[in-house]
Amino acid sequence: MPDLKLRKLPDRTPIKITISITPDLQAALNDYARAYAETYGREEHVAELIPAMLMSFVESDREFMRSRAKP
């Protein structure tokens, strides 16, 4: 087997979850989607933005990321 520089890709199978949110949060998410469209010139549905928003939040939590990296 060849020794490839690229490692095997992780599982990327989408997992669907359902959550309930407040009307205020829904309004804020809709406003964020509008700001995103104005900034990048491309409309995205809130459902498409949420995973990226959550990943950004998790990756910005230094304490969590440090604790996660521990063996």
Sequence and secondary structure as in RCSB ss.txt:
>XXXX:A:sequence
MPDLKLRKLPDRTPIKITISITPDLQAALNDYARAYAETYGREEHVAELIPAMLMSFVESDREFMRSRAKP
>XXXX:A:secstr
    SS                HHHHHHHHHHHHHHHHHHS    HHHHHHHHHHHHHHH HHHHHHHH  
